[in-house]
Amino acid sequence: MTIGAIGLLANCIIISTLTVALSVPVATRRVQIVFLAWLVAVLYSNSNLGPVAGFLAVSRIPLAPLAACYNFGATGTMSWYDLLMLALAVGYVVGLALLAEFWLARRDLLLQ
């Protein structure tokens, strides 16, 4: 039960960190549009069987840690692969937080 909670909590932390990193004061409009275009490519490659979807299947690779964390959150069992994906998910959170800090430092905002 605890392993399952760790898996689902990891996904929630990744999504909340991504939300903060892509929020309006941190990310630019271009970054938000590129992220949404990537998300459309992922969803299209997962729902269609055409030749373009096969080409766009590479865009699903960054979602592997999220899928693995959800899987061991749902099943409650963890393998070495799941442990590696959990470590990669922690790396996503740290990387997104550092990226958000870098983007916010580059912005010229008056927040007083």
N, C-alpha and C positions, 0 to 999 in steps of 0.2 A: 504494500500500500504506500509506503514512504517513497519507494522508487518511482512509482507512478506520479506521485505529487511533485517530485523533483522534475520529472520530464515535462509536465504541464506547466509548472511554474517557470521553467526555463523558456518555454515558448512565450509566455506572457511577458517576461522581462525583455526578451528580444523585440517583441512587437511594441512595447511601450518605449524602449530606447529608440527604435526606428521612428516612432511617432514624434518624439522630441527632436531627433536629428533632422527630420523633414518639416518641422514646423516653420511658420512664416518668419520669425525673427532670425532663425538660424540658417536655413537653406534658402538659396535663391530660387526664383521661378524656374530657371533652366534645369536645376537639379531636380526639382519636383516633377517637371515634365519628363525628364529622362527616366526617373524612377517609375512613373506611370506607364511610359512606353515599354519598359522592361516587364512590368507586371502584366500588361496586355499580351506581350509575346509569350510569357509563361502560361497564361490562361489559354491562349489560342493553341499553343503546342500541346496542351493537356487535353483539349476537347476536340481536336480535329485530327484526321488521319492522312491528310494530303502531304505532298512533298515539302511544302513550306513548313508544316508542323514538324516533320522529321528534322529539318534543318534547324528549327528553333528549339529542339529538344535540349540543346546545350544550355539554353537559358534557365533550365530547371535545376542545374547543378548547385547553385547557391542555396537552394531550399532543402538540400539533403539533411543538414542538421535539424531543421524544424520538423521534417518528416520523421526522423529517427527519434527525436524527443517526444513527439506525439505518440509514436508507436510504443515506446516503452512506458509512456504515461498511460496508455490504454491497456497494455497487457500486464504491466507490473513486473516484467522481467527485463534484465539488462545483460547484454553481451559485451564483448570487448569493442565491437563496432559501435555500439550505443555509447559506451564510455568515451570513445574517441570523438563521436559526434557531439556529446555533451561538452567536451573540452573545446571543440570548435565553436559551439554556441556561446560559451563564455568568452571566447576570442571575438566573436561577433559583437557582443555587448561592449567589451572594452574598446574595440576598434570603432564602433559607432559613437561611443561617448567621446573618444579622442577626436574623431572627425567633426563632431558637433562643436567641440570646444575650439577647434581650429577655424571652422567656418564662422563661428560667432566672433572670434577675435579679428577676423578679416573684415567683418561688417562695420560700417561706420554708423553706429546707432547712438542716439541720445536717449538713454533709458532712465533719466532722472525726473 
